[in-house]
Amino acid sequence: MHNLMNKNITIEYDEEMLLKLKEMIEEGWMKLKSFVKINTNQKAVSKQKPNLDFYHDLKEKFKNISIKLKELKLCEELRYFLSVSHLINYIVYENSLNSSFGHCCFAIELLKFFIRLFKTNLQFYNKSYENYDFQKTQREFEKIHFNYIREFYWNIYQPDTDFDENNMYEYAKSLRVI
């Protein structure tokens, strides 16, 4: 973990860009909530045609948010956002293919987590929390993030069944240079 507070790094904000970033995050939040509402109200149809429009639209919004975070040089926030958006995109993609996949509430929870982290870190950078322990807060966020990742890979992610572990091992072994 990076020790930003002890290095006295000054982050200069382009206030207009920061407001645009907040708007983009809120827009993504509203889109995800509307997707969850539509998806939970749909009746599961076994032969439903996949609709990936929302998935591609959300993926593009997330890409734009990532670009803005990078432009603002908010590396820690970018790292979390890339991780969280990857998990959300997976859930949205799977639900676009099969509306009975579920886990939409988990996707919303992930985005709420990022929004909370983003707002908290901005307050630290703007010195709104003068006596608050920045490192302690970052460790808390890291633990929460780790628990989300663990939950995702234990209970949500479905690995591709075309490749089993033994086949992958043999394939990797065949790539070794003798």
N, CA and C atoms as a LAMMPS dump frame, in Angstrom:
ITEM: TIMESTEP
0
ITEM: NUMBER OF ATOMS
534
ITEM: BOX BOUNDS ff ff ff
-5.0000000000000000e+02 5.0000000000000000e+02
-5.0000000000000000e+02 5.0000000000000000e+02
-5.0000000000000000e+02 5.0000000000000000e+02
ITEM: ATOMS id mol type element x y z
1 1 1 N 0.846 -1.174 0
2 1 2 C 0 0 0
3 1 3 C 0.888 1.232 0
4 2 1 N 0.465 2.23 -0.678
5 2 2 C 1.232 3.453 -0.793
6 2 3 C 0.964 4.371 0.386
7 3 1 N 1.989 5.03 0.828
8 3 2 C 1.89 5.911 1.968
9 3 3 C 1.813 7.355 1.466
10 4 1 N 0.672 7.74 0.947
11 4 2 C 0.52 9.05 0.328
12 4 3 C 0.556 10.191 1.338
13 5 1 N -0.03 10.006 2.488
14 5 2 C -0.135 11.1 3.444
15 5 3 C 1.225 11.487 4.017
16 6 1 N 2.131 10.532 4.164
17 6 2 C 3.438 10.846 4.732
18 6 3 C 4.377 11.508 3.735
19 7 1 N 4.059 11.414 2.446
20 7 2 C 4.924 11.993 1.427
21 7 3 C 4.542 13.435 1.107
22 8 1 N 3.47 13.921 1.672
23 8 2 C 3 15.286 1.445
24 8 3 C 2.857 15.612 -0.035
25 9 1 N 2.232 14.719 -0.752
26 9 2 C 1.995 14.938 -2.171
27 9 3 C 0.839 15.914 -2.314
28 10 1 N 1.035 16.909 -3.123
29 10 2 C -0.029 17.859 -3.382
30 10 3 C -0.728 17.443 -4.664
31 11 1 N -2.008 17.252 -4.558
32 11 2 C -2.786 16.899 -5.73
33 11 3 C -3.577 18.132 -6.116
34 12 1 N -3.315 18.628 -7.29
35 12 2 C -4.049 19.78 -7.773
36 12 3 C -5.183 19.285 -8.638
37 13 1 N -6.358 19.752 -8.331
38 13 2 C -7.536 19.301 -9.036
39 13 3 C -7.976 20.313 -10.067
40 14 1 N -8.415 19.799 -11.177
41 14 2 C -9.156 20.591 -12.126
42 14 3 C -10.602 20.415 -11.673
43 15 1 N -11.126 21.414 -11.011
44 15 2 C -12.441 21.32 -10.386
45 15 3 C -13.521 20.921 -11.399
46 16 1 N -13.42 21.441 -12.602
47 16 2 C -14.391 21.118 -13.638
48 16 3 C -14.312 19.642 -14.01
49 17 1 N -13.085 19.127 -14.13
50 17 2 C -12.913 17.719 -14.473
51 17 3 C -13.401 16.827 -13.332
52 18 1 N -13.163 17.243 -12.101
53 18 2 C -13.611 16.475 -10.956
54 18 3 C -15.137 16.415 -10.903
55 19 1 N -15.793 17.526 -11.169
56 19 2 C -17.253 17.535 -11.213
57 19 3 C -17.766 16.635 -12.336
58 20 1 N -17.108 16.662 -13.472
59 20 2 C -17.493 15.799 -14.601
60 20 3 C -17.331 14.33 -14.207
61 21 1 N -16.25 14.013 -13.508
62 21 2 C -16.015 12.647 -13.058
63 21 3 C -17.115 12.199 -12.101
64 22 1 N -17.479 13.066 -11.159
65 22 2 C -18.557 12.729 -10.222
66 22 3 C -19.864 12.491 -10.969
67 23 1 N -20.148 13.326 -11.972
68 23 2 C -21.357 13.157 -12.773
69 23 3 C -21.327 11.817 -13.509
70 24 1 N -20.165 11.469 -14.051
71 24 2 C -20.033 10.214 -14.781
72 24 3 C -20.265 9.019 -13.853
73 25 1 N -19.735 9.094 -12.64
74 25 2 C -19.926 8.004 -11.684
75 25 3 C -21.398 7.889 -11.314
76 26 1 N -22.041 9.03 -11.058
77 26 2 C -23.465 9.021 -10.729
78 26 3 C -24.3 8.482 -11.892
79 27 1 N -23.933 8.854 -13.113
80 27 2 C -24.644 8.374 -14.297
81 27 3 C -24.504 6.851 -14.41
82 28 1 N -23.301 6.347 -14.187
83 28 2 C -23.078 4.904 -14.201
84 28 3 C -23.875 4.21 -13.112
85 29 1 N -23.939 4.839 -11.955
86 29 2 C -24.7 4.325 -10.813
87 29 3 C -26.178 4.207 -11.185
88 30 1 N -26.739 5.267 -11.78
89 30 2 C -28.153 5.258 -12.153
90 30 3 C -28.425 4.212 -13.239
91 31 1 N -27.533 4.083 -14.197
92 31 2 C -27.693 3.092 -15.261
93 31 3 C -27.678 1.677 -14.687
94 32 1 N -26.761 1.427 -13.771
95 32 2 C -26.674 0.099 -13.167
96 32 3 C -27.933 -0.203 -12.358
97 33 1 N -28.419 0.783 -11.606
98 33 2 C -29.645 0.582 -10.834
99 33 3 C -30.828 0.302 -11.752
100 34 1 N -30.914 1.007 -12.882
101 34 2 C -32.026 0.769 -13.808
102 34 3 C -31.913 -0.621 -14.434
103 35 1 N -30.687 -1.065 -14.721
104 35 2 C -30.488 -2.408 -15.259
105 35 3 C -30.953 -3.459 -14.263
106 36 1 N -30.61 -3.265 -13.004
107 36 2 C -30.997 -4.228 -11.974
108 36 3 C -32.513 -4.269 -11.852
109 37 1 N -33.143 -3.101 -11.872
110 37 2 C -34.607 -3.044 -11.765
111 37 3 C -35.251 -3.764 -12.941
112 38 1 N -34.784 -3.499 -14.148
113 38 2 C -35.334 -4.154 -15.339
114 38 3 C -35.066 -5.649 -15.287
115 39 1 N -33.861 -6.029 -14.899
116 39 2 C -33.474 -7.429 -14.894
117 39 3 C -34.249 -8.236 -13.854
118 40 1 N -34.522 -7.66 -12.692
119 40 2 C -35.25 -8.393 -11.666
120 40 3 C -36.738 -8.467 -11.975
121 41 1 N -37.253 -7.531 -12.782
122 41 2 C -38.666 -7.565 -13.152
123 41 3 C -38.931 -8.481 -14.338
124 42 1 N -37.896 -8.847 -15.087
125 42 2 C -38.072 -9.724 -16.242
126 42 3 C -38.399 -11.129 -15.784
127 43 1 N -39.225 -11.773 -16.573
128 43 2 C -39.479 -13.181 -16.328
129 43 3 C -38.41 -13.968 -17.059
130 44 1 N -37.854 -14.943 -16.393
131 44 2 C -36.791 -15.747 -17.015
132 44 3 C -37.369 -16.545 -18.17
133 45 1 N -36.85 -16.312 -19.327
134 45 2 C -37.264 -17.036 -20.525
135 45 3 C -36.067 -17.876 -20.958
136 46 1 N -36.296 -19.16 -21.132
137 46 2 C -35.174 -20.047 -21.39
138 46 3 C -34.48 -19.756 -22.722
139 47 1 N -35.191 -19.316 -23.74
140 47 2 C -34.59 -19.081 -25.051
141 47 3 C -34.518 -17.583 -25.37
142 48 1 N -34.336 -16.747 -24.365
143 48 2 C -34.275 -15.306 -24.562
144 48 3 C -33.013 -14.915 -25.327
145 49 1 N -33.184 -14.029 -26.312
146 49 2 C -32.051 -13.563 -27.112
147 49 3 C -31.196 -12.625 -26.262
148 50 1 N -29.877 -12.826 -26.249
149 50 2 C -29.003 -11.96 -25.444
150 50 3 C -29.074 -10.5 -25.916
151 51 1 N -29.137 -9.587 -24.963
152 51 2 C -29.127 -8.158 -25.264
153 51 3 C -27.901 -7.564 -24.586
154 52 1 N -26.884 -7.285 -25.369
155 52 2 C -25.625 -6.795 -24.824
156 52 3 C -25.476 -5.282 -24.943
157 53 1 N -26.53 -4.585 -25.365
158 53 2 C -26.451 -3.129 -25.526
159 53 3 C -26.084 -2.446 -24.216
160 54 1 N -26.776 -2.805 -23.154
161 54 2 C -26.503 -2.182 -21.86
162 54 3 C -25.08 -2.5 -21.413
163 55 1 N -24.659 -3.722 -21.601
164 55 2 C -23.309 -4.131 -21.22
165 55 3 C -22.265 -3.27 -21.927
166 56 1 N -22.404 -3.098 -23.231
167 56 2 C -21.431 -2.304 -23.986
168 56 3 C -21.477 -0.836 -23.58
169 57 1 N -22.666 -0.325 -23.316
170 57 2 C -22.819 1.066 -22.89
171 57 3 C -22.158 1.29 -21.528
172 58 1 N -22.406 0.386 -20.59
173 58 2 C -21.817 0.506 -19.252
174 58 3 C -20.297 0.35 -19.318
175 59 1 N -19.836 -0.566 -20.131
176 59 2 C -18.397 -0.769 -20.282
177 59 3 C -17.726 0.499 -20.813
178 60 1 N -18.369 1.168 -21.751
179 60 2 C -17.84 2.417 -22.307
180 60 3 C -17.823 3.511 -21.241
181 61 1 N -18.884 3.605 -20.437
182 61 2 C -18.922 4.599 -19.351
183 61 3 C -17.794 4.341 -18.357
184 62 1 N -17.593 3.089 -18
185 62 2 C -16.525 2.74 -17.07
186 62 3 C -15.159 3.076 -17.657
187 63 1 N -14.99 2.86 -18.948
188 63 2 C -13.731 3.195 -19.603
189 63 3 C -13.476 4.701 -19.506
190 64 1 N -14.511 5.501 -19.742
191 64 2 C -14.379 6.963 -19.655
192 64 3 C -14.046 7.419 -18.236
193 65 1 N -14.646 6.787 -17.249
194 65 2 C -14.344 7.107 -15.849
195 65 3 C -12.888 6.774 -15.557
196 66 1 N -12.425 5.635 -16.04
197 66 2 C -11.027 5.236 -15.829
198 66 3 C -10.069 6.25 -16.443
199 67 1 N -10.407 6.73 -17.622
200 67 2 C -9.565 7.726 -18.287
201 67 3 C -9.494 9.002 -17.459
202 68 1 N -10.632 9.432 -16.906
203 68 2 C -10.653 10.649 -16.084
204 68 3 C -9.843 10.458 -14.803
205 69 1 N -9.972 9.287 -14.185
206 69 2 C -9.182 9.019 -12.974
207 69 3 C -7.694 9.061 -13.286
208 70 1 N -7.338 8.526 -14.44
209 70 2 C -5.929 8.537 -14.853
210 70 3 C -5.457 9.959 -15.116
211 71 1 N -6.291 10.773 -15.774
212 71 2 C -5.931 12.162 -16.053
213 71 3 C -5.726 12.951 -14.766
214 72 1 N -6.53 12.642 -13.752
215 72 2 C -6.409 13.332 -12.467
216 72 3 C -5.283 12.755 -11.61
217 73 1 N -4.645 11.711 -12.102
218 73 2 C -3.549 11.038 -11.4
219 73 3 C -3.988 10.496 -10.039
220 74 1 N -5.2 9.969 -10.002
221 74 2 C -5.726 9.333 -8.793
222 74 3 C -5.499 7.828 -8.938
223 75 1 N -4.254 7.435 -8.758
224 75 2 C -3.831 6.06 -9.046
225 75 3 C -4.502 5.028 -8.142
226 76 1 N -4.588 5.323 -6.873
227 76 2 C -5.191 4.373 -5.941
228 76 3 C -6.668 4.17 -6.273
229 77 1 N -7.359 5.258 -6.572
230 77 2 C -8.764 5.174 -6.935
231 77 3 C -8.927 4.439 -8.268
232 78 1 N -8.016 4.677 -9.194
233 78 2 C -8.052 3.993 -10.485
234 78 3 C -7.883 2.492 -10.294
235 79 1 N -6.97 2.112 -9.443
236 79 2 C -6.744 0.679 -9.182
237 79 3 C -8.011 0.01 -8.661
238 80 1 N -8.65 0.631 -7.679
239 80 2 C -9.894 0.076 -7.145
240 80 3 C -10.987 0.079 -8.205
241 81 1 N -11.085 1.17 -8.953
242 81 2 C -12.157 1.264 -9.944
243 81 3 C -12.012 0.204 -11.028
244 82 1 N -10.799 -0.029 -11.491
245 82 2 C -10.596 -1.054 -12.513
246 82 3 C -11.005 -2.43 -11.995
247 83 1 N -10.674 -2.705 -10.756
248 83 2 C -11.028 -3.985 -10.155
249 83 3 C -12.544 -4.121 -10.024
250 84 1 N -13.172 -3.112 -9.455
251 84 2 C -14.615 -3.14 -9.224
252 84 3 C -15.376 -3.163 -10.55
253 85 1 N -14.959 -2.356 -11.505
254 85 2 C -15.677 -2.311 -12.781
255 85 3 C -15.554 -3.641 -13.533
256 86 1 N -14.428 -4.315 -13.396
257 86 2 C -14.256 -5.627 -14.018
258 86 3 C -15.292 -6.615 -13.473
259 87 1 N -15.471 -6.617 -12.161
260 87 2 C -16.432 -7.535 -11.544
261 87 3 C -17.864 -7.177 -11.941
262 88 1 N -18.167 -5.884 -11.955
263 88 2 C -19.507 -5.436 -12.337
264 88 3 C -19.779 -5.803 -13.798
265 89 1 N -18.803 -5.565 -14.662
266 89 2 C -18.989 -5.897 -16.074
267 89 3 C -19.254 -7.388 -16.268
268 90 1 N -18.573 -8.224 -15.503
269 90 2 C -18.803 -9.665 -15.604
270 90 3 C -20.251 -9.998 -15.245
271 91 1 N -20.733 -9.437 -14.137
272 91 2 C -22.097 -9.707 -13.683
273 91 3 C -23.112 -9.202 -14.704
274 92 1 N -22.909 -7.999 -15.211
275 92 2 C -23.834 -7.438 -16.205
276 92 3 C -23.81 -8.276 -17.481
277 93 1 N -22.629 -8.686 -17.915
278 93 2 C -22.509 -9.507 -19.125
279 93 3 C -23.273 -10.824 -18.962
280 94 1 N -23.036 -11.491 -17.857
281 94 2 C -23.712 -12.772 -17.63
282 94 3 C -25.223 -12.604 -17.547
283 95 1 N -25.682 -11.506 -16.932
284 95 2 C -27.116 -11.246 -16.86
285 95 3 C -27.689 -10.849 -18.209
286 96 1 N -26.881 -10.259 -19.061
287 96 2 C -27.338 -9.925 -20.41
288 96 3 C -27.552 -11.192 -21.229
289 97 1 N -26.732 -12.195 -20.981
290 97 2 C -26.872 -13.471 -21.684
291 97 3 C -27.985 -14.323 -21.091
292 98 1 N -28.105 -14.271 -19.762
293 98 2 C -29.078 -15.098 -19.065
294 98 3 C -29.599 -14.314 -17.866
295 99 1 N -30.816 -13.821 -17.955
296 99 2 C -31.35 -12.942 -16.902
297 99 3 C -31.525 -13.651 -15.563
298 100 1 N -31.421 -14.962 -15.536
299 100 2 C -31.546 -15.674 -14.259
300 100 3 C -30.191 -15.822 -13.559
301 101 1 N -29.121 -15.27 -14.126
302 101 2 C -27.794 -15.368 -13.512
303 101 3 C -27.788 -14.727 -12.13
304 102 1 N -28.394 -13.534 -12.001
305 102 2 C -28.52 -12.876 -10.702
306 102 3 C -27.292 -12.095 -10.292
307 103 1 N -27.142 -11.905 -8.988
308 103 2 C -26.014 -11.206 -8.366
309 103 3 C -25.977 -9.712 -8.705
310 104 1 N -27.088 -9.159 -9.178
311 104 2 C -27.122 -7.737 -9.526
312 104 3 C -26.954 -6.856 -8.293
313 105 1 N -27.489 -7.289 -7.18
314 105 2 C -27.337 -6.507 -5.942
315 105 3 C -25.868 -6.438 -5.536
316 106 1 N -25.128 -7.494 -5.811
317 106 2 C -23.697 -7.485 -5.524
318 106 3 C -22.99 -6.452 -6.394
319 107 1 N -23.405 -6.338 -7.654
320 107 2 C -22.819 -5.337 -8.554
321 107 3 C -23.076 -3.928 -8.022
322 108 1 N -24.274 -3.686 -7.554
323 108 2 C -24.6 -2.365 -6.989
324 108 3 C -23.788 -2.123 -5.725
325 109 1 N -23.646 -3.144 -4.908
326 109 2 C -22.854 -3.024 -3.688
327 109 3 C -21.397 -2.678 -3.995
328 110 1 N -20.851 -3.265 -5.053
329 110 2 C -19.481 -2.952 -5.472
330 110 3 C -19.343 -1.491 -5.876
331 111 1 N -20.311 -0.991 -6.626
332 111 2 C -20.243 0.406 -7.054
333 111 3 C -20.429 1.344 -5.863
334 112 1 N -21.286 0.982 -4.928
335 112 2 C -21.441 1.784 -3.701
336 112 3 C -20.121 1.843 -2.937
337 113 1 N -19.442 0.708 -2.865
338 113 2 C -18.146 0.656 -2.191
339 113 3 C -17.172 1.631 -2.841
340 114 1 N -17.095 1.599 -4.182
341 114 2 C -16.169 2.504 -4.85
342 114 3 C -16.542 3.964 -4.616
343 115 1 N -17.816 4.279 -4.671
344 115 2 C -18.255 5.667 -4.454
345 115 3 C -17.858 6.128 -3.058
346 116 1 N -18.058 5.26 -2.07
347 116 2 C -17.673 5.606 -0.693
348 116 3 C -16.162 5.819 -0.58
349 117 1 N -15.39 4.933 -1.19
350 117 2 C -13.934 5.066 -1.18
351 117 3 C -13.517 6.361 -1.873
352 118 1 N -14.099 6.649 -3.011
353 118 2 C -13.765 7.839 -3.784
354 118 3 C -14.047 9.111 -2.976
355 119 1 N -15.226 9.187 -2.394
356 119 2 C -15.591 10.378 -1.616
357 119 3 C -14.699 10.531 -0.384
358 120 1 N -14.413 9.44 0.285
359 120 2 C -13.559 9.493 1.472
360 120 3 C -12.158 9.961 1.113
361 121 1 N -11.585 9.388 0.065
362 121 2 C -10.233 9.784 -0.333
363 121 3 C -10.182 11.237 -0.784
364 122 1 N -11.205 11.709 -1.469
365 122 2 C -11.225 13.122 -1.874
366 122 3 C -11.239 14.036 -0.656
367 123 1 N -11.963 13.633 0.374
368 123 2 C -11.986 14.437 1.591
369 123 3 C -10.618 14.452 2.261
370 124 1 N -9.919 13.34 2.218
371 124 2 C -8.553 13.319 2.749
372 124 3 C -7.65 14.242 1.95
373 125 1 N -7.743 14.141 0.626
374 125 2 C -6.882 14.958 -0.225
375 125 3 C -7.18 16.448 -0.06
376 126 1 N -8.443 16.764 0.213
377 126 2 C -8.833 18.154 0.409
378 126 3 C -8.678 18.595 1.863
379 127 1 N -8.105 17.725 2.676
380 127 2 C -7.831 18.008 4.093
381 127 3 C -9.105 18.232 4.919
382 128 1 N -10.231 17.643 4.48
383 128 2 C -11.461 17.739 5.259
384 128 3 C -11.368 16.905 6.53
385 129 1 N -10.604 15.833 6.457
386 129 2 C -10.405 14.976 7.63
387 129 3 C -8.995 15.219 8.141
388 130 1 N -8.813 16.171 8.969
389 130 2 C -7.469 16.509 9.432
390 130 3 C -6.935 15.523 10.457
391 131 1 N -7.739 15.107 11.395
392 131 2 C -7.262 14.252 12.488
393 131 3 C -7.576 12.779 12.256
394 132 1 N -8.056 12.473 11.135
395 132 2 C -8.442 11.095 10.845
396 132 3 C -7.245 10.335 10.287
397 133 1 N -7.108 9.091 10.655
398 133 2 C -5.965 8.288 10.246
399 133 3 C -6.153 7.75 8.819
400 134 1 N -5.447 8.337 7.888
401 134 2 C -5.552 7.97 6.473
402 134 3 C -5.149 6.514 6.251
403 135 1 N -4.038 6.101 6.828
404 135 2 C -3.551 4.731 6.628
405 135 3 C -4.538 3.7 7.159
406 136 1 N -5.116 3.985 8.294
407 136 2 C -6.096 3.07 8.88
408 136 3 C -7.303 2.932 7.95
409 137 1 N -7.749 4.025 7.417
410 137 2 C -8.887 4.004 6.504
411 137 3 C -8.555 3.223 5.242
412 138 1 N -7.358 3.412 4.716
413 138 2 C -6.952 2.684 3.509
414 138 3 C -6.87 1.18 3.776
415 139 1 N -6.399 0.797 4.953
416 139 2 C -6.355 -0.63 5.308
417 139 3 C -7.768 -1.198 5.396
418 140 1 N -8.698 -0.419 5.933
419 140 2 C -10.102 -0.853 6.019
420 140 3 C -10.668 -1.081 4.609
421 141 1 N -10.407 -0.126 3.714
422 141 2 C -10.882 -0.276 2.342
423 141 3 C -10.251 -1.49 1.672
424 142 1 N -8.99 -1.729 1.938
425 142 2 C -8.297 -2.885 1.355
426 142 3 C -8.934 -4.191 1.84
427 143 1 N -9.28 -4.267 3.125
428 143 2 C -9.945 -5.461 3.668
429 143 3 C -11.311 -5.663 3.033
430 144 1 N -12.071 -4.598 2.924
431 144 2 C -13.405 -4.682 2.314
432 144 3 C -13.278 -5.138 0.866
433 145 1 N -12.337 -4.542 0.155
434 145 2 C -12.112 -4.904 -1.244
435 145 3 C -11.734 -6.374 -1.363
436 146 1 N -10.835 -6.828 -0.513
437 146 2 C -10.42 -8.232 -0.528
438 146 3 C -11.63 -9.146 -0.304
439 147 1 N -12.504 -8.791 0.64
440 147 2 C -13.686 -9.609 0.908
441 147 3 C -14.627 -9.651 -0.297
442 148 1 N -14.769 -8.539 -0.996
443 148 2 C -15.588 -8.525 -2.208
444 148 3 C -14.986 -9.431 -3.284
445 149 1 N -13.677 -9.34 -3.459
446 149 2 C -13.005 -10.18 -4.461
447 149 3 C -13.186 -11.656 -4.116
448 150 1 N -12.989 -11.979 -2.851
449 150 2 C -13.152 -13.373 -2.409
450 150 3 C -14.583 -13.849 -2.641
451 151 1 N -15.549 -13.04 -2.266
452 151 2 C -16.962 -13.391 -2.468
453 151 3 C -17.247 -13.627 -3.955
454 152 1 N -16.72 -12.748 -4.786
455 152 2 C -16.948 -12.87 -6.226
456 152 3 C -16.401 -14.188 -6.757
457 153 1 N -15.154 -14.511 -6.464
458 153 2 C -14.539 -15.71 -7.037
459 153 3 C -15.023 -16.995 -6.382
460 154 1 N -15.487 -16.931 -5.149
461 154 2 C -16.012 -18.127 -4.508
462 154 3 C -17.449 -18.42 -4.924
463 155 1 N -18.267 -17.38 -5.061
464 155 2 C -19.7 -17.612 -5.198
465 155 3 C -20.35 -17.113 -6.493
466 156 1 N -19.648 -16.304 -7.267
467 156 2 C -20.294 -15.727 -8.448
468 156 3 C -19.622 -16.169 -9.739
469 157 1 N -18.319 -16.045 -9.804
470 157 2 C -17.581 -16.336 -11.037
471 157 3 C -17.735 -17.797 -11.426
472 158 1 N -18.023 -18.022 -12.698
473 158 2 C -18.146 -19.375 -13.221
474 158 3 C -17.066 -19.573 -14.28
475 159 1 N -16.033 -20.333 -13.946
476 159 2 C -14.928 -20.515 -14.904
477 159 3 C -15.399 -21.226 -16.161
478 160 1 N -14.677 -20.99 -17.227
479 160 2 C -14.957 -21.615 -18.508
480 160 3 C -14.739 -23.117 -18.363
481 161 1 N -15.725 -23.892 -18.721
482 161 2 C -15.63 -25.347 -18.548
483 161 3 C -14.872 -26.025 -19.682
484 162 1 N -14.5 -25.271 -20.719
485 162 2 C -13.747 -25.858 -21.832
486 162 3 C -12.335 -26.257 -21.42
487 163 1 N -11.814 -25.626 -20.39
488 163 2 C -10.448 -25.903 -19.948
489 163 3 C -10.47 -26.37 -18.502
490 164 1 N -10.047 -27.596 -18.294
491 164 2 C -9.912 -28.029 -16.91
492 164 3 C -8.457 -27.844 -16.472
493 165 1 N -8.23 -27.969 -15.198
494 165 2 C -6.916 -27.692 -14.632
495 165 3 C -5.825 -28.585 -15.222
496 166 1 N -6.112 -29.855 -15.402
497 166 2 C -5.107 -30.78 -15.942
498 166 3 C -4.738 -30.442 -17.379
499 167 1 N -5.738 -30.091 -18.199
500 167 2 C -5.446 -29.703 -19.584
501 167 3 C -4.598 -28.443 -19.622
502 168 1 N -4.892 -27.501 -18.775
503 168 2 C -4.129 -26.255 -18.74
504 168 3 C -2.698 -26.521 -18.289
505 169 1 N -2.513 -27.414 -17.34
506 169 2 C -1.178 -27.763 -16.875
507 169 3 C -0.371 -28.391 -18.014
508 170 1 N -0.996 -29.312 -18.733
509 170 2 C -0.308 -29.969 -19.85
510 170 3 C 0.032 -28.963 -20.943
511 171 1 N -0.885 -28.056 -21.206
512 171 2 C -0.653 -27.03 -22.211
513 171 3 C 0.519 -26.124 -21.806
514 172 1 N 0.521 -25.69 -20.553
515 172 2 C 1.616 -24.834 -20.059
516 172 3 C 2.946 -25.584 -20.1
517 173 1 N 2.918 -26.866 -19.769
518 173 2 C 4.118 -27.685 -19.797
519 173 3 C 4.659 -27.796 -21.216
520 174 1 N 3.77 -27.896 -22.191
521 174 2 C 4.21 -28.028 -23.582
522 174 3 C 4.837 -26.72 -24.111
523 175 1 N 4.561 -25.594 -23.469
524 175 2 C 5.112 -24.315 -23.899
525 175 3 C 6.52 -24.075 -23.362
526 176 1 N 6.939 -24.836 -22.385
527 176 2 C 8.271 -24.644 -21.815
528 176 3 C 9.344 -24.928 -22.83
529 177 1 N 10.369 -24.116 -22.765
530 177 2 C 11.507 -24.299 -23.668
531 177 3 C 12.433 -25.34 -23.032
532 178 1 N 12.891 -26.252 -23.842
533 178 2 C 13.762 -27.32 -23.337
534 178 3 C 15.198 -26.882 -23.387
